[in-house]
Amino acid sequence: MDVSQRVHVVYSGNVHGVGFRFAAERIATRLELTGFAKNLPDGTVEVVCEGKRSRLSDFLEDMGKAMFGYIGSSRVEWEAPRAEFSSFEIRM
């Protein structure tokens, strides 16, 4: 069964100034996920997505492919969905 979940990811590496948040938005929108991408002051990017677990897994895989060479590491935490988003957005 493909249940809804939430994934919270913090990406590090060369992830600022390379279109990282826009890539996350494009991929999340295509996969019909909700949430946000946000640059953090320490040079990382935080991404929170909610949707079907299989689509969240696709998101993680697609981000890895789209931003290959920019991602140094990622910390992924799976969580229960909170249903607080109506779309995917880029936050400042």
N, C-alpha and C positions, 0 to 999 in steps of 0.2 A: 504494500500500500504506500502510495506517494503522499505523505502527510506534509502539511505546511510546517516550516521551521524558520529559524532566523540564524544567519551566520554573521559573526562579527570578526572582521579581519583587519589587522594592522600590517601594512606593507612597508618595508624599509628598503633602502638602496637608493638609486638615482630616480626617485619617484616624484619629485617636484619639478615643474617647468617642462614636462615632456608630454603633456596631454593625458596624464594618467587618470585624473578624475573624469575627463570627457570620455575616455575609453570605457571606464566603469559604467558611466551613464548609458552609453550606446549599447553595451552588452546587456546590462540589466533591463533596459527598455525592450530590447529584442526578445529577451527571455520572460518578459512580463513580470519582473520582480519589482518590489518597492523598496525604498530605503534612501540611503544617501552616501556620498563620498565627500571627504573633507580633508584638506591639508592640515597637519598638526604642526605646532611650532618646532618640534624636535626633528623635522625633516621627513617624518613618516606620513602615510596617508591612511586614514581610517575609513573603512567601508562597512556599512551595515545593510544587509539585504534580507528580505523576507519573501517567501514563496514556497513552492513545492521543492522538496529536498533534491529531487533529480535535477531541477533547473538551477538550484543553488550550486550543486556539484558541477554542472555545465558552466556556470558563471566562473567558478574558481579555475577550471581548466582553460576556459577561453581567455581569462585575464592573464594567466600564465603564458599562453601563446602570444597574445597581443602585445604584452609588455615584456617579453623575453629580453634579457639583457639589461633591463632597468630594475627588475625586482631582485634585491639581494636576499631577502627572506620574507616570510609572511607568518604571522601568528594567527591561527584560525581557531575560533571558539564557536561551537554549535550551541544554540540556545532555543528555548521555547519562543514561539512567535508572540508578539505583543499587539499586532494589528494596529499600529499607530501611524502608518504611512498610507497615502493614497496614490503615490507615484514615486519615482526615483528622482532625486534632485542632487545638485552639487551645492554644497554648503561652503560658506567662506569662513 
